[in-house]
Amino acid sequence: MRTTASCALLLALTFGLGGGIHGEFSQQSLSVSLLTAADDKPGDKPIPTKEAAGKMTVPEGFKVTLFAGEPDIVQPIAFCFDDRGRMWVVECLSYPKWSKDGKGNDRVTILEDTDGDGVHDKKIVFMDTGVNLSGIELGFGGVWLCSSPNLVFVPILEGDKPGKPEVKLDGWNMIDTKHNIFNSLIWGPDGWLYGCNGIQAKAWVGAPGTPKEKRTYLDCGVWRYHPTRKTFEAVAHGTTNPFGLDFDDHGEMFITNCVIDHLFHFVPGGHYERMYGQDANPHVYGLMKSCVDYKHWAGGDWTTSRTTGVGGKPEHSDAGGGHAHAGCAIYLADNFPKEYRNTLFTANIHGNRLNNDGLERTKSGYKGVRRPDFLFANDSWFRGICVKVGPDGGLYVSDWCDTGECHNYDKADTTNGRIYRVVYKNAKQFRGDISKMTDAELVKLQSHANDWFVRKARRVLQERAVEGKLEEATAKELAAILRRNPEVTRKLRALWALEVIGKLDAKDVINLLTHKEDVLRAWAFRMAVEDKQRFADAKLVLQAVAEDEKSPYVRLHIASSIQRLPPTAYPGGSLATHALMNPAPLDDPNVSLMMWYALERWYSKEPHFAPSILSRTDVSLVRQNTVRFIFAQPEPNRGKLLVKVMDELGRIDNKAGQLDILRGVRESLAGRKDVLPPKNWSEVYAGLLKDGSPEVKREAEAVAVLFGDKDAIAALRKRITDTSAEVEDRRAAIELLAPRKLLDAKTLQGLLDNPELRGTAIRALAGFADANTPSAIIKVYPKLTAEEKADAVQTLAARVSFAKELLDAVEKGTIPRGDIPVMTARQILALNDKGVSERLDKVWGKITPVAKERTALIRKWKGILTDDAIKKADVVNGRALFTKHCAACHKMFGEGETFGPELTGSQRTNLDYILENVLDPSAVVPREFQLINFTTKDDRVIVGTIFRETKDAVTIRTVRETIILPVGDIATRKQTNVSMMPEGLFDQMKPDEVRDLVAYLRAKEQVPIPKK
């Protein structure tokens, strides 16, 4: 049962991916969305201010009140609390026309609830000349404000009067920025001020007057600034438009992101998946993923979730409301029931609600866990932005209150805005002033059940330490908690407090490095590298721990911490090598990536050390990326390093190490031409052919081809026609030589009668503009398997001259019309030849957009796929059909490929959703899954999606294969709005098979593998 109440949030976004959620919450969310459904379009006005809280739906036992609303406040983009528990609100009147002249009328307003009824009754306007304000935090005697392009500090004078604003940092982007402005100020447990930055806001940040070459670059990600050392750093990079940041009970950082995945566990030094563009570091070679495997919306174009909260599409509401999120509050207070502690609240902007995610430990970090949505505003104007926990343990939420969101660049309704308070039973108001407490009282607050008090007390202690006003006993009392308190969270709080007051003893850090709790070991490592003397005292222990630590969680933080060591000042490389020499298995992708990021930082200063690492680590990713890094070095340094790489390759006597290095070379040379081999390559190559495993020999031959090794190329050419050679070796030879045009089309045509090689030969022939190819393929067409026929029509659609003969064969009946799928017909149209297009219309037919027939098709299949019919389905056979038709692109229940969106968490239980996506896959398709038409300089057309792109080559995934296309061979490229998923999937199947597949797609859990 749920009662009505209130809450809210906004600002975030660009585009998004498909996805969904776990089905266990779908009925609850759906029932609420139907219960509250109104019109498809937002009303002309929001629910009246005084009525809005009462219209909201929250779990039983919770109560919502309107803490403040228009006309007292408008446009509440951010807020925080002072040491007396008063709320300081930023009213952003600048948006959407950001001020470029340094003048503005944004306000900072102080709101106070003096009688404890959950509604403010006192208001003070602290300042009303703010410029582009988007974030606020209090501390060190003043107000910290995100005021693009500056981070501004405004002293608080007696009587809550503002002093003269001081620009602490500048350089945030004001040219490209629209809605993803920097935001989310918050004090970290380490005493630094943290904030977020969006993907379009490419910034070079530094103190005023700092030259650009000495500034810190960042776009999307998290940054931090130390208030007394005046140091600025980029903490971690990636995501899209992060608009929410908080820390859990163990000091781990989480951010909420507007699009792509909505939640990330951010570890310092990490590089995370982005919506688009390249990471700031070109040598990361791989990005860490979100900590969630579900999405709060059902996929499609992001605009489709704009009206999900009230009267919108039920599949989006069922999933959580939409892809746009803002605000982040991890509940660490004492008012809500215990099950909410350490769970995360964020506003779902399009869903007009608050989502609630659990945070669950994994071996190396955390994962988000879908929980029931917490609050439904039931108002289509509700646009939540900022979420915070207050001193009373309540959850406070600001509501931008508008019909659009951050994409409204022309006009925003600046006449309204609300802030709601959500509490459970018996919430107690705080009356006092933390800044006036004694040191002993502040130390005692480190054990408070509400982390609001813990954080405030820690910051006040930090301020007193800076001013030299800290009592002598304070550090001793904190040290006693660190050493004697049995609770991990209390030890951590004492650790952080000692760090911020500058009294953390190296001996305590060293003792924690071997503590039984992995969280404490991880933080000890982090603290050890934060201070030069502390690091020097602990260096030997750190090396021993790095070499012996078994916990993936601690190893992740070791790799993160190593990056804090400037290679020129500390022996960071030595510590990194100790971590690499750790014999414990390292199969966690995040730990491997973080270790690589640490090594890359060392290599960037000392590249000559890189080759020696190859034989000193068993981490596959590190070995491959080390080779890639070396190939990216400029000459003459690269040549010298490559000789050392080959020496290491010759020394390594294990298959895994040899393969890693060889694959690193292949990856580095993809798309490059005329690359000279290192002088010692021939000797190493001969040794690999003599003593290597079959797999190593194959990889070595591939590298030899890339190096232009004439003897190797000649041997491979000979092998192709050598009937005594192994079929796999002959097939590999074709795949190595054909893409680089190192054999002739005649040789490939001669293989078309060989059942074991002709599939490979048919695919390879697409790369050769040979006039005899079409007739040769058409001649053997009747003998081909179904798979080979699909390859054949794909090759014959690759060139204008080929397509003409293909269409002739269709007209004559040699090749059945039905053998040409819609995807191949689209490729023929992409040849952009008028005569061929006209013949396609005549011989094959026009490509009629499925959208025109979608309604009728959906009606047809809903009539066939009734509940009774689904009950009779063979779900095991459905799995077999999924493997055959879908697994090449989609993953479900951990099986399949990721060329397309993962289906495990999608809105699979909804038949309408399945039918819309299968019958009309191009209706709404994310950009990364849209086909791109490439034309090569020798007039071949390749249609597919981009898997990877470097300055040298584009790796393209087509319907039939993966092709590495050198950039220099590309004549044109054109983005389409067509999905890679072909139309007419159901047309290829019998009705019973469709029934079985759909039943499997709707399955709640994996089913057995079909018996042969």
MARMI-89571 format. One line per 3 residues: their letters; for each residue x, y, z of C-alpha. Coordinates in steps of 0.5 Angstrom, whole numbers, plus 500, padded with zeros to 3 digits. Each point is the difference from the previous one (the first is absolute). Example, Ala and Ser with C-alpha at 12.3 -4.5 7.8 and 13.67 -1.06 7.14 Angstrom:
! MARMI-89571
AS = 525:491:516; 502:507:498
//
This chain:
! MARMI-89571
MRT = 500:500:500; 502:507:498; 498:507:503
TAS = 501:507:497; 505:505:501; 506:503:496
CAL = 507:501:497; 504:503:494; 506:501:495
LLA = 503:502:493; 505:502:495; 504:495:496
LTF = 501:497:493; 501:499:492; 498:493:497
GLG = 500:493:503; 500:493:499; 495:494:500
GGI = 499:496:506; 496:498:506; 499:497:507
HGE = 499:494:504; 493:498:499; 499:499:508
FSQ = 498:507:501; 496:501:493; 493:499:503
QSL = 500:505:506; 503:505:495; 495:499:495
SVS = 494:500:505; 502:506:502; 501:503:493
LLT = 493:498:498; 497:502:507; 503:507:499
AAD = 499:501:492; 497:506:497; 501:503:494
DKP = 506:499:495; 502:507:500; 502:504:506
GDK = 495:505:503; 500:507:499; 502:501:507
PIP = 503:496:505; 496:497:506; 499:507:505
TKE = 506:500:505; 496:499:506; 497:494:497
AAG = 506:497:497; 503:496:506; 493:497:501
KMT = 499:497:493; 507:496:501; 501:493:501
VPE = 505:497:505; 500:493:504; 496:500:506
GFK = 502:503:506; 504:506:496; 497:507:500
VTL = 502:505:495; 499:508:501; 502:506:496
FAG = 506:503:503; 500:506:496; 496:502:493
EPD = 499:506:496; 500:506:500; 505:499:506
IVQ = 504:496:496; 501:499:492; 505:496:496
PIA = 503:496:506; 506:497:496; 504:498:506
FCF = 500:500:508; 504:498:506; 499:501:508
DDR = 504:505:504; 503:498:507; 493:502:503
GRM = 496:496:496; 498:505:495; 499:499:493
WVV = 504:504:495; 497:500:493; 502:502:493
ECL = 495:503:496; 502:500:493; 497:505:496
SYP = 506:500:495; 497:494:496; 499:499:494
KWS = 504:507:498; 506:499:504; 504:507:501
KDG = 506:501:496; 501:507:503; 501:498:507
KGN = 494:503:503; 494:497:502; 494:499:505
DRV = 500:493:503; 499:500:507; 503:496:506
TIL = 494:500:505; 500:497:508; 494:496:502
EDT = 499:499:507; 494:495:503; 500:503:507
DGD = 494:497:503; 502:493:498; 493:498:495
GVH = 504:499:494; 499:506:497; 504:506:499
DKK = 498:506:504; 506:505:499; 503:502:494
IVF = 507:505:499; 502:501:493; 508:500:501
MDT = 502:502:493; 496:502:494; 505:502:495
GVN = 503:492:498; 502:498:493; 498:494:497
LSG = 500:496:507; 499:493:500; 503:497:506
IEL = 501:502:508; 504:498:506; 502:503:506
GFG = 506:500:504; 507:504:502; 496:506:502
GVW = 496:501:493; 496:497:495; 503:496:494
LCS = 496:501:493; 500:497:493; 500:507:497
SPN = 502:498:492; 505:501:498; 503:501:507
LVF = 500:496:507; 498:506:505; 501:501:507
VPI = 496:505:504; 501:501:507; 495:500:505
LEG = 500:507:504; 496:501:507; 493:500:499
DKP = 500:496:494; 503:505:495; 504:498:494
GKP = 507:502:500; 504:502:494; 500:494:495
EVK = 506:497:498; 502:496:494; 503:493:502
LDG = 501:497:494; 498:502:493; 500:496:493
WNM = 493:497:500; 497:500:493; 495:505:498
IDT = 500:499:493; 498:493:498; 496:499:507
KHN = 492:500:499; 498:496:506; 505:496:502
IFN = 504:505:505; 504:498:505; 496:498:507
SLI = 499:496:506; 505:503:505; 501:496:506
WGP = 506:499:505; 503:493:500; 502:496:506
DGW = 508:502:498; 498:508:501; 500:502:493
LYG = 494:503:496; 498:496:495; 495:501:494
CNG = 498:497:493; 501:503:493; 496:498:493
IQA = 502:497:494; 499:507:496; 504:504:505
KAW = 507:499:498; 504:504:505; 507:502:501
VGA = 499:502:508; 505:503:504; 501:506:505
PGT = 499:507:496; 506:502:496; 503:493:499
PKE = 502:499:493; 496:494:496; 506:496:500
KRT = 500:499:507; 493:499:501; 496:494:501
YLD = 496:497:494; 493:497:502; 493:499:496
CGV = 496:495:503; 502:497:507; 501:502:507
WRY = 505:505:503; 502:503:507; 504:506:503
HPT = 503:500:506; 498:507:504; 506:501:504
RKT = 506:497:495; 496:503:494; 501:494:496
FEA = 496:498:494; 499:493:497; 496:496:496
VAH = 498:494:504; 497:495:494; 498:501:493
GTT = 494:497:496; 492:500:500; 496:505:497
NPF = 497:505:504; 501:498:507; 495:505:505
GLD = 501:497:507; 505:497:504; 501:497:507
FDD = 504:495:505; 497:494:503; 502:498:507
HGE = 507:497:498; 502:507:496; 498:497:493
MFI = 498:505:495; 494:499:496; 497:505:494
TNC = 494:500:497; 500:501:492; 495:503:496
VID = 500:495:494; 503:493:498; 501:496:507
HLF = 497:505:506; 505:497:505; 507:500:501
HFV = 505:498:505; 505:505:499; 507:498:503
PGG = 506:505:499; 504:499:494; 495:497:496
HYE = 498:501:493; 492:498:499; 496:499:494
RMY = 498:506:496; 494:501:496; 504:503:494
GQD = 507:503:499; 507:498:502; 503:499:507
ANP = 505:506:502; 505:495:500; 501:496:493
HVY = 504:494:503; 494:498:505; 498:495:495
GLM = 494:497:504; 495:503:504; 497:498:507
KSC = 492:499:500; 495:502:504; 498:496:506
VDY = 493:499:498; 497:495:495; 493:503:499
KHW = 497:506:498; 495:504:502; 496:501:494
AGG = 498:495:494; 505:502:495; 499:504:493
DWT = 501:507:499; 501:504:506; 494:505:498
TSR = 495:494:501; 501:500:508; 498:507:500
TTG = 493:499:503; 501:494:503; 498:502:507
VGG = 493:502:499; 496:497:494; 506:498:497
KPE = 503:493:497; 499:495:505; 506:496:498
HSD = 504:506:502; 496:501:506; 501:493:502
AGG = 508:500:499; 500:506:505; 498:506:496
GHA = 505:502:495; 508:501:498; 501:507:503
HAG = 502:500:507; 503:506:505; 502:500:507
CAI = 503:495:504; 499:499:508; 502:493:503
YLA = 496:500:507; 504:499:506; 496:503:505
DNF = 495:497:506; 493:502:498; 498:495:494
PKE = 500:493:501; 506:496:500; 499:497:494
YRN = 501:507:496; 507:501:504; 506:500:494
TLF = 495:500:495; 500:506:494; 494:505:499
TAN = 500:503:493; 495:504:496; 497:497:494
IHG = 499:507:496; 495:497:495; 497:495:504
NRL = 498:505:505; 502:496:506; 506:498:504
NND = 504:493:499; 503:497:505; 506:495:499
GLE = 503:495:505; 508:500:500; 503:493:501
RTK = 507:498:501; 503:496:494; 507:497:500
SGY = 504:506:498; 494:506:501; 493:501:500
KGV = 494:499:496; 493:503:499; 494:496:502
RRP = 493:502:498; 495:502:505; 493:502:500
DFL = 499:507:498; 500:504:506; 496:506:499
FAN = 495:502:494; 498:508:499; 494:498:496
DSW = 501:507:497; 503:501:493; 503:506:502
FRG = 504:497:505; 508:500:498; 504:498:506
ICV = 507:503:500; 504:500:507; 499:494:505
KVG = 503:501:507; 499:497:507; 499:505:505
PDG = 502:500:508; 493:497:502; 502:494:495
GLY = 494:502:495; 501:500:493; 500:507:496
VSD = 499:501:493; 499:506:496; 495:500:494
WCD = 502:505:494; 493:500:498; 499:500:493
TGE = 497:496:494; 507:499:496; 507:499:503
CHN = 507:502:498; 499:500:493; 495:506:500
YDK = 506:505:498; 495:505:498; 495:501:506
ADT = 499:498:507; 495:501:505; 503:504:505
TNG = 494:502:504; 500:493:504; 504:495:504
RIY = 499:496:506; 504:496:505; 497:494:504
RVV = 502:497:506; 498:492:501; 501:497:507
YKN = 498:494:504; 497:500:506; 502:504:506
AKQ = 505:504:496; 504:505:505; 502:507:499
FRG = 507:502:501; 501:506:504; 507:502:501
DIS = 506:502:497; 506:495:498; 505:506:499
KMT = 499:502:507; 501:493:503; 506:498:504
DAE = 506:496:497; 498:494:505; 492:501:497
LVK = 503:500:493; 504:493:501; 494:497:503
LQS = 495:502:494; 505:495:496; 496:495:503
HAN = 493:503:498; 495:495:497; 499:506:495
DWF = 505:501:495; 498:508:499; 503:501:507
VRK = 506:496:499; 502:504:494; 498:507:503
ARR = 505:498:506; 505:498:496; 500:506:496
VLQ = 500:505:506; 506:496:503; 504:501:493
ERA = 498:507:500; 503:501:508; 506:496:498
VEG = 502:505:494; 499:506:505; 504:496:505
KLE = 494:500:505; 500:493:501; 501:497:507
EAT = 506:496:502; 495:494:502; 496:500:494
AKE = 505:496:495; 501:495:506; 493:499:501
LAA = 499:498:493; 506:496:499; 497:496:506
ILR = 493:499:496; 505:497:494; 504:495:504
RNP = 494:498:505; 493:500:497; 498:494:497
EVT = 496:502:495; 503:501:493; 496:507:498
RKL = 502:503:507; 507:498:499; 499:504:493
RAL = 497:506:502; 506:501:505; 505:498:495
WAL = 497:506:495; 499:505:506; 508:499:502
EVI = 501:501:492; 497:506:500; 503:503:506
GKL = 507:498:498; 501:495:506; 500:493:496
DAK = 506:496:503; 503:496:495; 501:494:505
DVI = 492:500:500; 500:500:493; 505:494:500
NLL = 496:496:505; 494:501:496; 503:497:493
THK = 500:493:503; 493:501:504; 495:494:499
EDV = 495:505:497; 501:501:492; 497:507:501
LRA = 505:502:505; 506:498:496; 498:503:494
WAF = 499:507:503; 507:499:504; 503:499:493
RMA = 496:507:497; 502:504:507; 507:497:499
VED = 502:503:493; 496:507:502; 506:502:504
KQR = 508:500:498; 502:499:507; 495:495:501
FAD = 502:496:494; 507:500:501; 499:497:507
AKL = 495:495:497; 503:498:494; 503:493:501
VLQ = 494:498:503; 496:503:494; 504:496:496
AVA = 499:493:504; 493:502:500; 499:501:492
EDE = 504:494:499; 496:495:505; 493:503:500
KSP = 494:495:498; 494:504:500; 498:503:493
YVR = 497:506:504; 506:502:503; 504:499:494
LHI = 495:505:496; 502:505:505; 507:498:500
ASS = 500:502:493; 496:506:501; 505:502:505
IQR = 506:499:496; 498:505:495; 500:506:506
LPP = 508:499:500; 503:505:495; 505:495:496
TAY = 506:506:501; 499:501:507; 499:493:503
PGG = 502:493:498; 493:498:497; 502:495:495
SLA = 503:496:505; 494:500:504; 496:498:493
THA = 505:494:499; 499:498:507; 492:500:498
LMN = 501:496:494; 505:495:503; 494:498:504
PAP = 499:492:499; 492:501:502; 496:499:494
LDD = 497:506:497; 494:499:495; 496:506:502
PNV = 500:505:494; 499:506:505; 507:498:504
SLM = 503:499:493; 498:506:497; 502:504:506
MWY = 507:497:501; 501:502:492; 498:507:502
ALE = 505:500:505; 506:497:496; 498:505:494
RWY = 501:505:505; 507:498:501; 502:498:493
SKE = 498:507:498; 506:503:504; 504:494:499
PHF = 499:496:494; 506:496:500; 497:496:506
APS = 494:497:496; 503:494:496; 503:497:506
ILS = 493:500:503; 498:495:495; 504:494:503
RTD = 498:502:507; 493:500:500; 494:495:499
VSL = 495:505:499; 498:499:492; 497:507:500
VRQ = 506:503:502; 505:497:495; 495:501:494
NTV = 500:507:502; 507:501:502; 501:498:493
RFI = 495:505:497; 503:506:504; 507:498:497
FAQ = 498:500:493; 496:507:501; 507:503:502
PEP = 504:505:495; 506:498:497; 506:499:501
NRG = 497:497:507; 495:496:497; 505:496:496
KLL = 505:499:506; 494:498:504; 497:495:495
VKV = 507:496:500; 500:499:507; 492:498:500
MDE = 503:494:495; 505:498:505; 495:499:505
LGR = 496:496:495; 506:496:499; 501:499:507
IDN = 493:498:502; 499:493:500; 492:499:502
KAG = 495:501:495; 495:505:503; 506:505:500
QLD = 502:499:493; 493:500:498; 499:507:504
ILR = 506:503:497; 498:498:493; 493:502:500
GVR = 502:507:503; 504:501:494; 494:498:495
ESL = 496:505:504; 505:505:499; 501:499:493
AGR = 493:499:498; 499:505:494; 507:502:499
KDV = 504:499:494; 508:499:498; 502:499:507
LPP = 507:498:501; 501:494:505; 505:501:505
KNW = 507:497:498; 500:494:505; 493:498:497
SEV = 502:495:495; 504:496:506; 494:500:505
YAG = 495:498:494; 505:494:498; 500:498:508
LLK = 492:501:500; 499:496:494; 505:494:503
DGS = 497:500:507; 494:503:501; 493:497:500
PEV = 495:500:494; 497:506:503; 506:504:501
KRE = 503:498:493; 493:503:497; 501:506:504
AEA = 507:501:498; 498:499:493; 495:505:500
VAV = 505:505:503; 505:498:495; 495:502:494
LFG = 499:507:504; 508:501:500; 500:498:492
DKD = 504:494:501; 501:498:493; 502:493:502
AIA = 494:499:505; 495:503:494; 503:495:495
ALR = 499:494:505; 493:502:501; 498:501:493
KRI = 503:493:499; 496:497:506; 494:502:497
TDT = 500:495:494; 504:495:504; 495:494:500
SAE = 504:497:505; 500:506:505; 495:500:506
VED = 493:503:498; 500:505:506; 507:502:498
RRA = 498:501:493; 494:504:502; 504:505:505
AIE = 505:501:494; 494:503:496; 498:504:505
LLA = 507:503:501; 502:501:493; 493:502:497
PRK = 499:507:504; 506:503:498; 500:497:493
LLD = 506:496:500; 496:494:496; 496:501:493
AKT = 493:499:499; 501:494:495; 503:496:506
LQG = 494:501:504; 495:498:494; 504:494:500
LLD = 498:498:507; 492:501:499; 500:492:498
NPE = 503:498:507; 494:500:505; 505:501:506
LRG = 503:506:497; 495:503:496; 496:504:505
TAI = 507:504:502; 501:501:493; 494:503:498
RAL = 500:505:506; 507:502:498; 498:501:492
AGF = 496:506:502; 507:504:501; 502:499:493
ADA = 497:503:494; 501:494:495; 495:500:495
NTP = 500:492:500; 498:500:507; 492:500:499
SAI = 499:495:495; 505:495:504; 496:501:506
IKV = 493:499:496; 503:494:497; 501:496:507
YPK = 494:504:503; 495:494:500; 505:495:504
LTA = 501:505:505; 498:500:507; 495:505:503
EEK = 505:503:504; 505:500:493; 494:503:496
ADA = 499:506:505; 507:501:500; 500:500:492
VQT = 494:505:499; 504:504:505; 506:500:496
LAA = 496:501:493; 497:506:504; 507:504:501
RVS = 501:503:493; 496:503:495; 502:495:494
FAK = 499:494:505; 493:502:502; 498:501:493
ELL = 502:492:499; 496:499:506; 494:503:498
DAV = 500:496:493; 501:494:504; 494:501:504
EKG = 496:502:494; 502:494:497; 498:496:506
TIP = 507:497:501; 500:504:507; 493:500:503
RGD = 498:507:502; 498:497:507; 508:499:501
IPV = 501:508:500; 498:502:507; 498:508:501
MTA = 507:501:503; 503:498:493; 495:504:496
RQI = 502:506:504; 507:499:499; 499:500:492
LAL = 496:506:501; 506:503:504; 504:499:493
NDK = 497:506:498; 499:498:493; 494:502:497
GVS = 499:495:495; 502:494:505; 495:503:505
ERL = 494:500:494; 502:493:498; 499:498:508
DKV = 493:503:500; 498:496:494; 504:494:501
WGK = 499:499:508; 495:506:502; 500:506:503
ITP = 502:501:508; 494:502:503; 501:503:507
VAK = 498:495:505; 497:506:504; 494:500:495
ERT = 498:493:501; 502:500:508; 493:500:503
ALI = 497:495:495; 506:495:502; 500:501:507
RKW = 492:499:500; 502:494:496; 505:497:505
KGI = 496:502:506; 494:496:497; 505:494:499
LTD = 504:501:507; 495:499:505; 501:498:507
DAI = 497:494:499; 505:499:494; 506:502:504
KKA = 498:495:505; 501:494:495; 507:503:498
DVV = 506:496:500; 505:505:504; 506:495:499
NGR = 499:500:492; 499:508:501; 507:500:503
ALF = 503:496:494; 496:505:495; 503:506:504
TKH = 507:497:499; 499:499:493; 496:507:498
CAA = 502:505:506; 507:498:504; 504:502:494
CHK = 498:507:502; 497:500:507; 502:497:507
MFG = 494:497:505; 502:497:506; 507:501:499
EGE = 500:496:493; 501:503:493; 504:506:498
TFG = 499:508:501; 500:502:493; 493:503:502
PEL = 497:502:506; 500:494:506; 493:497:501
TGS = 500:498:507; 497:506:503; 496:502:495
QRT = 492:501:500; 500:493:497; 493:498:504
NLD = 496:505:496; 498:497:494; 499:507:496
YIL = 507:502:502; 503:493:497; 495:501:493
ENV = 502:507:499; 508:499:501; 500:493:496
LDP = 495:502:494; 502:507:499; 507:501:503
SAV = 502:506:497; 494:504:503; 505:503:505
VPR = 507:497:500; 506:503:505; 505:503:495
EFQ = 505:495:502; 496:495:497; 498:504:494
LIN = 503:497:493; 506:504:497; 501:500:492
FTT = 507:500:499; 503:500:493; 507:498:498
KDD = 505:504:495; 499:493:496; 492:501:500
RVI = 499:495:505; 494:501:504; 500:498:508
VGT = 494:501:504; 501:498:508; 501:504:506
IFR = 506:502:503; 503:496:506; 507:504:500
ETK = 503:505:497; 507:503:500; 504:505:496
DAV = 502:494:496; 494:496:499; 493:499:501
TIR = 497:493:502; 493:499:497; 496:494:503
TVR = 495:498:494; 495:495:500; 504:495:497
ETI = 507:502:503; 505:505:503; 504:504:496
ILP = 506:504:501; 500:506:495; 506:504:500
VGD = 498:508:500; 504:501:494; 496:495:496
IAT = 493:504:502; 497:504:494; 494:502:504
RKQ = 496:498:506; 493:502:501; 496:499:507
TNV = 493:497:499; 494:499:505; 499:493:498
SMM = 501:494:505; 505:495:499; 495:495:503
PEG = 496:498:493; 493:500:499; 496:494:499
LFD = 503:496:505; 493:496:501; 499:499:493
QMK = 506:495:500; 496:496:505; 494:496:501
PDE = 495:502:504; 501:495:506; 508:502:500
VRD = 498:507:500; 496:498:506; 505:497:503
LVA = 505:505:499; 496:505:503; 498:496:506
YLR = 508:499:501; 501:508:500; 495:501:505
AKE = 503:495:505; 502:502:507; 506:496:500
QVP = 504:495:496; 498:494:497; 503:493:499
IPK = 504:499:493; 496:496:495; 502:493:500
K = 503:498:493
//
